[in-house]
Amino acid sequence: MKEVTQILTDLKRRIFKPVYFLSGEEAYYIDLISDYIEKNVLDENEQEFNQTILYGKDVDMETILSAAKRFPMMSEYQVVIVKEAQNLKELGKSSGGGDEDEDEAPTKKSSGSTNALTAYLQQPQTSTILVFCYKYKTLDKRSTTYKSLQKNHVFLEAKKLYDNQLPDWITAFVQEKKFKIGVKASFLLAEFLGNDLSKITNEVEKLFINLKEGEEITAELVMDNIGISKEFNVFELQDALAKKDILKANRIINYFSANEKEHPAVMTLSSLYGYYSKILLYHFSPDKSKFAVAQALGVNPFFVDGYAKAAQNYGTAKLKAIFSYLKEYDLKTKGVDNAGVNNGELMKEMIFKILH
């Protein structure tokens, strides 16, 4: 995210703002910025007297602002970091329009605390760096708190990446750490780990241990170290379906069925829906050149040939039927029109229909 890059660049240049409000669904960026502030703004000696870590579930706004208004001791700055700020009742009340929840009027104390925060935002202690870590949600854009933060302070709303953005993000992260990664490896990581950036970075950093700077993370390295079977994974299933390799597809879906904890039906269904959606997009792409198709499908050009071959085996009429199967079996795995058949057997039945 450009906003995150700019915030970190300013911090590294020691260009500090009095208040940082870090919010949104993507906790990774919130932790990235708050951790940098916690570890780098003050040296170890200064931290002992001038760094305060608070938790939203344990404090109220009055306590936070009281800490923020103190002057630093033998230091240019003091740092106050409020972790789990989403648990602050006062901020919950201030998230509605006009700083009031539409369904429930705020208590006198919480309203006063919210007003106190608004007043502080207008005249903050310039020697304090106050950081709110407000994870998994954001403030109502109608609130005066939000408007004041946007106007005068650092306000971040970190959004989750879309699935098709993950491989490029992983590649950029690995390159930033001075390593390389293969296209298939980045897609395997994205597919297996999902869009939890904290989980992705933790797993990738484990892979760095086995490499020297500049070396490449390969698909084999990913499968050997992150518990992805070389033979039985969603990419191999898609490959088997693309080629209509009935034996291979059945071997893989049988393995998935016997190991449903590692290969839940919901993930298989989601993966296949995305896969066949891209094949349908390929059919309707007016420009079939590799880079035009890659852009239309939101994939790396490396994968375009595979989709082109799959499109030869799946016409639009068959794809329409497949989407119907995917919807049908999604409902059955949720218990709709399902006479007690387990998910593993449902997936086998669905794959049979797709291939025949």
ZIVEN-V741910 format. One record per run of one state. SS is the DSSP state (H for helix, E for strand, - for the rest). FROM is the first residue (numbers start at 0). TO is the last residue. If there is no record, write none. Layout:
# ZIVEN-V741910
ss->{SS & SS}
from->{FROM & FROM}
to->{TO & TO}
This chain:
# ZIVEN-V741910
ss->{- & H & - & E & - & H & - & H & E & - & H & - & E & - & H & - & H & - & H & - & H & - & E & - & H & - & E & - & H & - & E & - & H & - & H & - & E & - & H & - & H & - & H & - & H & - & H & - & H & - & H & - & H & -}
from->{0 & 1 & 12 & 18 & 24 & 26 & 40 & 43 & 50 & 55 & 60 & 68 & 77 & 83 & 84 & 87 & 88 & 93 & 96 & 99 & 107 & 122 & 127 & 135 & 143 & 152 & 153 & 158 & 162 & 176 & 179 & 181 & 182 & 193 & 196 & 208 & 215 & 217 & 218 & 225 & 233 & 242 & 245 & 258 & 264 & 284 & 289 & 297 & 300 & 313 & 315 & 333 & 342 & 355}
to->{0 & 11 & 17 & 23 & 25 & 39 & 42 & 49 & 54 & 59 & 67 & 76 & 82 & 83 & 86 & 87 & 92 & 95 & 98 & 106 & 121 & 126 & 134 & 142 & 151 & 152 & 157 & 161 & 175 & 178 & 180 & 181 & 192 & 195 & 207 & 214 & 216 & 217 & 224 & 232 & 241 & 244 & 257 & 263 & 283 & 288 & 296 & 299 & 312 & 314 & 332 & 341 & 354 & 355}
